[in-house]
Amino acid sequence: MQLKKLDPRLRRYAAEAELKSFDDETALDTFPSAPASLESTSAGSPPLGEVRRVLVELQADQPPAAFADFHWVHVAGKIYSVSLPMNRLVELHAHPSVETVEAGRRWFPMLETSLAETRANTVHQGSTGVPGRTGAGVLVGIIDYGMDFTLDDFRKADGTTRLAFLWDQRLDARPGESAPDDFAYGVEYGADQIDQALNASDPFSVVRHRPDAASHGTHVAGIAAGNGRSHDSDFAEGAHLGAAPDATLIFVQPDTRDGSGTFTDSSHVVDAVAYIMNKADALDMPCVINMSLGQNGGSHDGESLVERAIDRLLEPLGRAFVSAAGNEHVWHGHAAGNITTGESRELRWKTGGGMPLPDGTITQTGTDRTSSELEIWYSSVDRFAVTLTAPDGTQYGPVTPGKSLLQDEVFIDSERFSSLNGQARIYMQLEAPFGLGMLRSGVWTLKLEALEGENGRFDAWIERDLRDRDNNYADQSFFQGGDFDPVRTLGTPATTRRAIAVANYSHYSLSPAASSSRGPTRDNRNKPEVAAPGTNIVASCAQGGRNNGNGGVHPMRVLKSGTSMAAPHVAGIVALLFQEARSLSAPQIANILMATSDNPDGIPGFDVAWGFGRVNAARALRLLRDPDQPGRTDAVI
């Protein structure tokens, strides 16, 4: 039985769970639901009862009755998230109402001068006869890590909170606390509870969301919607405004318990998006969500369940979603090429460090402590075989379409027609052998052979992994040398069709950041849409003004760089547009921003690094007020 409804990561779970249930010598012969083509000498398996949150697309309007005891959350259309024991995967796959099951993938975190660069400050001020716009009456949702709700940046003039809700998915409810309606996990705090906390001697003991110092999410929220009131001797009050300083905020801290303990996965992010959109409906407010998180997996054509769910949630008017493009341009995670019938191509997949960095240095070799994943996507009119050779010369494969292999720490799964988009996919995972806690370091040689190569194009992406400076970044595998292709390095959800992907540029040098991911998408859509300042951005610092444990206090502002900082500039600008016209659609917002962006000198039209250019809030608002204003005729989706 081929487990075609499961994505490849879940197929490995299902295969290992089945093999663990039976004697290794006879399992494949005696258990009929094991993949018929699966070979195994086994690596470590997950516990049989391990529960993971997954995304499920159904044919029916209701979850299967046999699985009703598990917690299902409706996301959009017929897409649900559900917490499922991994030993029930095969049973769920067999149910006739199930269309597709997708594993949660780990997602990672990806002003004073920058605000003026975007011209948002002039939108705040307005002009004679033209009202200023500051985001009042608009909901800005932030899905990220660590929100310091105690900072003045996120309070009104009377000291009460600007947060309508804060949902910390990681917490277990205590007496007096509860999860949000329709979500059976985490703890939700409303504005009244947050205000109560603000009047307590230890606010974080009342609202049990205590951010780390300089947390990513606080910085992002400050760029999008900080009001500039937080100040100290080094940072003057009012000098560091966010793009939408009067917007109402919702913050969601994603659950990390299904991930590495540090990062969340995509299923919890989808829950967060659905939650914020539901709140926007209840509050009757237009809403823009900022997502400065992402990952490299998937088809990069907007067809993952995560992206399809986001697109459906963006169909109503008055909704927008802004995503960081990603910082993958320097991490050597994409390869591409063309092979015709009878030809082959080898790619060098390096584990254990040794990657060249933008400053010209090379990371030292080290211990790769985590699993490494790689996906290859190509046209289903073609038929490719893949063989993987380990650093010690051990050969795995060849594996042809419709076949799988599980041997030692290697799992390879090849399918001709993915249920998501009908395209062909090869999935590879290197898992540390049981008990060793590390991968074999060195170059793994991946050989692709075109058994049929009518189209011939392929794209390969290495999934993002831990990037620990203390471990010399050795946990992140990469394509070696000339095998790296620097374009099409956008992550998910930046490739979502209705989302606005934002690139990072330096507003000091007016040049794209070396790290900022490049477009286009795998299906050749022009993304990112626009670029915004994301290099050396000074914004809100979590724990600002509080004891730092070294006899001093944390500063009120902190400097960070990345597309994570570029995206919230645009999210705040979208809030300004929604204040002007609350019924704009997501495509309208995207096209207005593209049509009014500042085209970099010498780069006509779309550019893989800039998108359509530097975002310009003032010009966008003028075009919205008067569509007869001149704009850029080359900027269309």
NURO-700546 format. One line per 4 residues: number of its first residue (from 1); for each residue y, x, z of C-alpha. Coordinates in steps of 0.1 Angstrom, whole numbers, padded with zeros to 4 digits, always signed. Layout:
N
NUM> Y:X:Z  ... .
END
This chain:
637
1> +0000:+0000:+0000  +0034:+0015:-0010  +0061:+0008:+0015  +0087:+0002:-0011 .
5> +0110:-0020:+0010  +0115:+0008:+0035  +0139:+0037:+0029  +0122:+0071:+0029 .
9> +0131:+0080:+0065  +0114:+0049:+0077  +0084:+0056:+0055  +0079:+0088:+0074 .
13> +0081:+0069:+0108  +0056:+0043:+0095  +0032:+0069:+0081  +0032:+0090:+0113 .
17> +0028:+0060:+0135  -0002:+0049:+0115  -0017:+0083:+0115  -0012:+0087:+0153 .
21> -0031:+0055:+0159  -0063:+0068:+0144  -0084:+0099:+0142  -0066:+0123:+0119 .
25> -0097:+0130:+0098  -0103:+0093:+0090  -0070:+0076:+0092  -0061:+0076:+0056 .
29> -0096:+0064:+0046  -0099:+0036:+0071  -0064:+0022:+0076  -0055:+0001:+0045 .
33> -0017:-0001:+0051  -0012:+0036:+0050  +0005:+0048:+0018  -0024:+0054:-0006 .
37> -0009:+0086:-0019  +0000:+0101:+0014  -0015:+0135:+0023  -0011:+0148:+0059 .
41> -0019:+0177:+0081  +0008:+0161:+0105  +0038:+0173:+0123  +0052:+0158:+0155 .
45> +0054:+0120:+0155  +0078:+0096:+0172  +0065:+0076:+0202  +0047:+0045:+0189 .
49> +0070:+0021:+0208  +0102:+0039:+0201  +0130:+0014:+0193  +0155:+0022:+0166 .
53> +0183:+0000:+0152  +0178:-0007:+0115  +0195:-0027:+0088  +0175:-0054:+0071 .
57> +0184:-0074:+0040  +0165:-0107:+0038  +0157:-0132:+0010  +0158:-0161:+0035 .
61> +0188:-0173:+0056  +0171:-0166:+0089  +0152:-0137:+0104  +0114:-0140:+0103 .
65> +0100:-0161:+0132  +0074:-0134:+0141  +0103:-0110:+0149  +0126:-0135:+0166 .
69> +0122:-0119:+0200  +0141:-0088:+0187  +0179:-0088:+0188  +0192:-0097:+0153 .
73> +0229:-0095:+0145  +0242:-0111:+0114  +0265:-0087:+0095  +0273:-0102:+0061 .
77> +0255:-0123:+0035  +0218:-0118:+0043  +0222:-0084:+0059  +0213:-0081:+0096 .
81> +0210:-0053:+0121  +0181:-0053:+0145  +0165:-0032:+0172  +0129:-0027:+0162 .
85> +0100:-0007:+0176  +0089:+0017:+0150  +0052:+0007:+0153  +0062:-0028:+0138 .
89> +0077:-0013:+0106  +0047:-0019:+0085  +0044:-0055:+0097  +0081:-0061:+0090 .
93> +0077:-0046:+0056  +0048:-0070:+0048  +0068:-0101:+0056  +0077:-0120:+0024 .
97> +0113:-0127:+0035  +0122:-0091:+0039  +0140:-0075:+0009  +0150:-0040:+0022 .
101> +0149:-0021:+0054  +0173:+0009:+0059  +0173:+0034:+0087  +0204:+0041:+0107 .
105> +0217:+0075:+0097  +0238:+0097:+0120  +0275:+0096:+0113  +0298:+0124:+0124 .
109> +0336:+0127:+0130  +0350:+0138:+0099  +0529:+0135:+0133  +0563:+0139:+0135 .
113> +0566:+0157:+0101  +0535:+0140:+0085  +0549:+0105:+0090  +0581:+0114:+0071 .
117> +0559:+0129:+0044  +0543:+0095:+0038  +0577:+0077:+0039  +0563:+0054:+0066 .
121> +0593:+0062:+0088  +0617:+0047:+0062  +0596:+0015:+0061  +0600:+0012:+0099 .
125> +0638:+0014:+0097  +0643:-0010:+0068  +0677:-0012:+0051  +0706:-0036:+0047 .
129> +0692:-0070:+0041  +0656:-0057:+0041  +0636:-0059:+0073  +0617:-0029:+0086 .
133> +0579:-0031:+0090  +0561:-0016:+0120  +0527:-0034:+0118  +0536:-0062:+0142 .
137> +0511:-0091:+0139  +0485:-0070:+0123  +0452:-0058:+0138  +0442:-0022:+0134 .
141> +0406:-0015:+0142  +0395:+0020:+0151  +0357:+0029:+0151  +0355:+0064:+0167 .
145> +0348:+0085:+0198  +0370:+0084:+0229  +0400:+0061:+0234  +0425:+0069:+0262 .
149> +0438:+0034:+0267  +0460:+0047:+0296  +0484:+0066:+0274  +0519:+0051:+0269 .
153> +0513:+0055:+0232  +0490:+0024:+0234  +0511:+0003:+0258  +0539:-0022:+0252 .
157> +0574:-0017:+0267  +0564:-0037:+0298  +0534:-0013:+0304  +0507:-0037:+0294 .
161> +0481:-0027:+0269  +0483:-0030:+0231  +0445:-0032:+0229  +0432:-0067:+0223 .
165> +0396:-0055:+0229  +0376:-0023:+0236  +0339:-0024:+0230  +0319:+0006:+0243 .
169> +0285:+0002:+0227  +0270:+0030:+0249  +0274:+0012:+0283  +0250:-0011:+0301 .
173> +0267:-0041:+0316  +0273:-0042:+0354  +0281:-0073:+0375  +0314:-0087:+0361 .
177> +0309:-0071:+0327  +0292:-0084:+0295  +0284:-0075:+0260  +0304:-0092:+0232 .
181> +0293:-0126:+0219  +0266:-0122:+0193  +0259:-0086:+0203  +0234:-0080:+0231 .
185> +0244:-0044:+0240  +0273:-0025:+0252  +0303:-0037:+0273  +0333:-0055:+0260 .
189> +0367:-0053:+0277  +0395:-0076:+0269  +0433:-0071:+0273  +0433:-0087:+0308 .
193> +0406:-0063:+0321  +0424:-0033:+0305  +0457:-0043:+0322  +0438:-0046:+0355 .
197> +0425:-0011:+0349  +0460:+0002:+0342  +0471:-0009:+0376  +0442:+0008:+0394 .
201> +0443:+0043:+0409  +0414:+0053:+0387  +0416:+0032:+0355  +0384:+0046:+0342 .
205> +0364:+0032:+0371  +0375:-0003:+0361  +0372:+0000:+0324  +0343:+0025:+0322 .
209> +0353:+0042:+0291  +0364:+0077:+0301  +0373:+0098:+0270  +0369:+0135:+0269 .
213> +0400:+0155:+0268  +0415:+0156:+0233  +0390:+0131:+0220  +0388:+0125:+0183 .
217> +0393:+0087:+0185  +0425:+0089:+0206  +0440:+0113:+0181  +0431:+0091:+0152 .
221> +0445:+0060:+0169  +0477:+0078:+0176  +0482:+0087:+0139  +0474:+0051:+0128 .
225> +0493:+0032:+0155  +0508:+0053:+0183  +0542:+0042:+0194  +0554:+0077:+0204 .
229> +0562:+0068:+0240  +0538:+0094:+0255  +0558:+0125:+0263  +0561:+0156:+0285 .
233> +0582:+0187:+0286  +0568:+0200:+0253  +0568:+0167:+0234  +0598:+0144:+0234 .
237> +0595:+0106:+0236  +0597:+0089:+0202  +0592:+0120:+0181  +0555:+0114:+0173 .
241> +0552:+0078:+0160  +0521:+0065:+0143  +0523:+0047:+0110  +0521:+0012:+0125 .
245> +0536:+0015:+0160  +0537:-0022:+0168  +0502:-0031:+0155  +0476:-0047:+0178 .
249> +0446:-0024:+0184  +0408:-0029:+0187  +0387:+0002:+0195  +0349:+0004:+0192 .
253> +0330:+0034:+0207  +0297:+0035:+0187  +0264:+0038:+0205  +0250:+0074:+0205 .
257> +0218:+0067:+0223  +0198:+0063:+0190  +0212:+0095:+0176  +0215:+0131:+0189 .
261> +0234:+0121:+0221  +0266:+0131:+0204  +0268:+0111:+0172  +0261:+0075:+0163 .
265> +0242:+0061:+0133  +0252:+0037:+0105  +0235:+0006:+0120  +0258:+0007:+0150 .
269> +0288:+0013:+0128  +0280:-0018:+0107  +0278:-0038:+0140  +0313:-0024:+0148 .
273> +0328:-0034:+0115  +0314:-0070:+0118  +0326:-0072:+0154  +0362:-0062:+0145 .
277> +0363:-0086:+0115  +0350:-0114:+0137  +0378:-0107:+0162  +0404:-0107:+0134 .
281> +0392:-0142:+0124  +0393:-0154:+0160  +0429:-0140:+0164  +0440:-0152:+0130 .
285> +0454:-0118:+0121  +0451:-0096:+0090  +0430:-0066:+0098  +0426:-0030:+0086 .
289> +0398:-0008:+0099  +0399:+0030:+0100  +0367:+0049:+0098  +0370:+0086:+0103 .
293> +0332:+0090:+0105  +0307:+0096:+0078  +0275:+0111:+0064  +0261:+0126:+0032 .
297> +0229:+0105:+0027  +0224:+0077:+0002  +0230:+0072:-0035  +0268:+0077:-0035 .
301> +0273:+0047:-0057  +0282:+0021:-0031  +0247:+0006:-0030  +0235:+0015:+0005 .
305> +0231:-0015:+0028  +0259:-0001:+0049  +0283:-0001:+0020  +0272:-0034:+0006 .
309> +0277:-0049:+0041  +0312:-0035:+0043  +0320:-0048:+0008  +0310:-0083:+0017 .
313> +0330:-0082:+0049  +0360:-0073:+0028  +0358:-0102:+0004  +0381:-0125:+0025 .
317> +0419:-0120:+0020  +0438:-0101:+0046  +0411:-0074:+0052  +0410:-0037:+0044 .
321> +0388:-0007:+0052  +0401:+0029:+0051  +0376:+0058:+0051  +0380:+0095:+0054 .
325> +0368:+0111:+0022  +0349:+0137:+0043  +0352:+0175:+0048  +0322:+0185:+0027 .
329> +0338:+0206:+0000  +0331:+0238:+0019  +0297:+0230:+0033  +0277:+0235:+0001 .
333> +0258:+0202:+0004  +0258:+0190:-0033  +0239:+0203:-0063  +0236:+0187:-0098 .
337> +0224:+0194:-0133  +0206:+0182:-0164  +0171:+0188:-0175  +0153:+0173:-0205 .
341> +0116:+0167:-0211  +0096:+0198:-0204  +0125:+0217:-0187  +0127:+0225:-0150 .
345> +0154:+0236:-0126  +0151:+0254:-0093  +0175:+0249:-0063  +0177:+0272:-0033 .
349> +0178:+0252:-0001  +0188:+0276:+0028  +0180:+0270:+0065  +0189:+0291:+0095 .
353> +0225:+0301:+0087  +0241:+0326:+0063  +0265:+0302:+0046  +0298:+0315:+0032 .
357> +0329:+0300:+0048  +0363:+0294:+0033  +0379:+0324:+0049  +0354:+0347:+0031 .
361> +0331:+0353:+0061  +0295:+0344:+0061  +0279:+0327:+0091  +0253:+0348:+0109 .
365> +0217:+0338:+0107  +0204:+0318:+0136  +0179:+0292:+0148  +0179:+0259:+0129 .
369> +0171:+0235:+0158  +0173:+0202:+0139  +0155:+0185:+0111  +0170:+0189:+0076 .
373> +0172:+0162:+0050  +0178:+0162:+0013  +0180:+0134:-0013  +0178:+0137:-0051 .
377> +0190:+0108:-0072  +0185:+0104:-0110  +0181:+0077:-0137  +0149:+0057:-0135 .
381> +0145:+0061:-0173  +0135:+0097:-0164  +0104:+0109:-0145  +0107:+0141:-0124 .
385> +0081:+0160:-0104  +0092:+0180:-0074  +0076:+0210:-0057  +0089:+0226:-0026 .
389> +0080:+0262:-0017  +0086:+0274:+0019  +0102:+0308:+0028  +0067:+0322:+0034 .
393> +0054:+0311:+0000  +0035:+0279:+0011  +0037:+0254:-0017  +0041:+0216:-0012 .
397> +0035:+0195:-0042  +0040:+0188:-0070  +0049:+0152:-0060  +0054:+0127:-0088 .
401> +0071:+0092:-0087  +0053:+0068:-0065  +0037:+0095:-0044  +0043:+0109:-0009 .
405> +0033:+0140:+0009  +0033:+0147:+0047  +0021:+0183:+0054  +0031:+0206:+0082 .
409> +0068:+0200:+0088  +0074:+0188:+0053  +0078:+0152:+0042  +0084:+0143:+0005 .
413> +0087:+0108:-0008  +0093:+0100:-0045  +0101:+0066:-0059  +0109:+0056:-0095 .
417> +0128:+0024:-0087  +0147:+0022:-0055  +0151:-0014:-0042  +0188:-0007:-0035 .
421> +0200:+0002:-0070  +0169:+0005:-0092  +0175:+0043:-0096  +0150:+0070:-0089 .
425> +0151:+0089:-0056  +0133:+0119:-0041  +0136:+0123:-0003  +0127:+0154:+0016 .
429> +0127:+0161:+0053  +0120:+0193:+0071  +0110:+0186:+0107  +0106:+0213:+0133 .
433> +0068:+0217:+0139  +0058:+0200:+0171  +0065:+0221:+0202  +0084:+0248:+0184 .
437> +0118:+0232:+0183  +0130:+0251:+0152  +0126:+0251:+0115  +0113:+0280:+0094 .
441> +0145:+0299:+0085  +0151:+0312:+0050  +0152:+0299:+0014  +0132:+0268:+0005 .
445> +0128:+0267:-0033  +0130:+0232:-0048  +0116:+0230:-0083  +0124:+0199:-0104 .
449> +0103:+0193:-0135  +0113:+0167:-0161  +0081:+0150:-0171  +0104:+0126:-0190 .
453> +0140:+0135:-0193  +0158:+0111:-0216  +0190:+0110:-0194  +0183:+0142:-0175 .
457> +0211:+0141:-0150  +0204:+0146:-0113  +0224:+0148:-0081  +0211:+0163:-0048 .
461> +0228:+0160:-0014  +0219:+0176:+0019  +0225:+0154:+0048  +0251:+0165:+0073 .
465> +0238:+0180:+0105  +0250:+0195:+0138  +0278:+0220:+0132  +0279:+0240:+0163 .
469> +0301:+0271:+0163  +0281:+0286:+0192  +0250:+0285:+0170  +0267:+0300:+0140 .
473> +0265:+0267:+0122  +0228:+0276:+0117  +0217:+0239:+0121  +0234:+0230:+0088 .
477> +0213:+0238:+0058  +0230:+0243:+0024  +0225:+0251:-0013  +0227:+0288:-0018 .
481> +0250:+0306:-0043  +0257:+0290:-0076  +0234:+0260:-0069  +0263:+0244:-0050 .
485> +0283:+0219:-0071  +0317:+0213:-0054  +0325:+0179:-0070  +0310:+0145:-0060 .
489> +0310:+0157:-0024  +0324:+0124:-0010  +0304:+0110:+0019  +0294:+0075:+0030 .
493> +0313:+0051:+0035  +0339:+0068:+0013  +0320:+0057:-0018  +0321:+0020:-0008 .
497> +0335:-0001:-0036  +0362:-0020:-0017  +0370:+0007:+0008  +0400:+0031:+0003 .
501> +0389:+0067:+0005  +0415:+0092:+0016  +0417:+0129:+0008  +0434:+0155:+0030 .
505> +0463:+0177:+0019  +0487:+0200:+0037  +0522:+0185:+0038  +0534:+0221:+0045 .
509> +0521:+0237:+0013  +0516:+0205:-0007  +0481:+0216:-0016  +0448:+0198:-0011 .
513> +0428:+0211:+0019  +0399:+0234:+0010  +0375:+0213:+0031  +0385:+0179:+0017 .
517> +0356:+0162:-0002  +0360:+0158:-0040  +0353:+0129:-0062  +0342:+0111:-0082 .
521> +0313:+0089:-0071  +0278:+0094:-0085  +0285:+0064:-0108  +0318:+0080:-0119 .
525> +0343:+0057:-0101  +0376:+0073:-0094  +0376:+0081:-0057  +0393:+0092:-0034 .
529> +0421:+0067:-0042  +0449:+0086:-0025  +0456:+0117:-0004  +0475:+0118:+0029 .
533> +0486:+0146:+0053  +0456:+0158:+0074  +0462:+0194:+0081  +0476:+0205:+0115 .
537> +0485:+0170:+0126  +0500:+0167:+0161  +0491:+0133:+0177  +0480:+0116:+0209 .
541> +0458:+0137:+0233  +0432:+0119:+0254  +0437:+0127:+0291  +0472:+0138:+0284 .
545> +0492:+0144:+0316  +0460:+0145:+0337  +0445:+0174:+0357  +0427:+0198:+0334 .
549> +0407:+0214:+0362  +0424:+0247:+0359  +0455:+0240:+0380  +0474:+0224:+0351 .
553> +0475:+0192:+0331  +0464:+0183:+0296  +0493:+0182:+0270  +0504:+0148:+0257 .
557> +0498:+0159:+0221  +0471:+0179:+0204  +0467:+0194:+0169  +0438:+0186:+0147 .
561> +0429:+0188:+0110  +0406:+0171:+0085  +0403:+0139:+0064  +0398:+0122:+0098 .
565> +0435:+0128:+0103  +0445:+0118:+0067  +0427:+0084:+0068  +0446:+0068:+0097 .
569> +0480:+0076:+0080  +0468:+0053:+0052  +0453:+0027:+0076  +0487:+0024:+0094 .
573> +0505:+0020:+0061  +0481:-0008:+0051  +0491:-0025:+0083  +0527:-0023:+0072 .
577> +0518:-0040:+0039  +0498:-0067:+0057  +0529:-0074:+0078  +0548:-0080:+0046 .
581> +0521:-0101:+0029  +0491:-0110:+0051  +0470:-0125:+0023  +0466:-0093:+0002 .
585> +0430:-0086:-0009  +0413:-0052:-0004  +0415:-0044:-0042  +0452:-0054:-0043 .
589> +0459:-0030:-0014  +0440:-0002:-0031  +0458:-0007:-0064  +0493:-0009:-0048 .
593> +0487:+0024:-0030  +0474:+0041:-0062  +0501:+0027:-0084  +0528:+0041:-0060 .
597> +0514:+0074:-0050  +0533:+0106:-0058  +0515:+0123:-0087  +0511:+0160:-0079 .
601> +0530:+0182:-0103  +0510:+0192:-0133  +0481:+0168:-0125  +0483:+0136:-0146 .
605> +0461:+0106:-0138  +0432:+0109:-0114  +0423:+0143:-0098  +0390:+0149:-0080 .
609> +0409:+0164:-0050  +0441:+0143:-0049  +0428:+0110:-0061  +0459:+0094:-0077 .
613> +0482:+0114:-0055  +0501:+0115:-0022  +0505:+0081:-0005  +0540:+0068:-0005 .
617> +0546:+0039:+0020  +0582:+0032:+0010  +0574:+0029:-0027  +0543:+0007:-0020 .
621> +0564:-0017:+0000  +0590:-0019:-0027  +0564:-0026:-0054  +0549:-0053:-0032 .
625> +0583:-0069:-0027  +0592:-0066:-0064  +0562:-0062:-0087  +0585:-0056:-0116 .
629> +0593:-0021:-0101  +0581:+0008:-0123  +0547:+0022:-0111  +0520:+0044:-0124 .
633> +0501:+0028:-0153  +0472:+0052:-0149  +0463:+0041:-0114  +0437:+0013:-0117 .
637> +0403:+0009:-0102 .
END
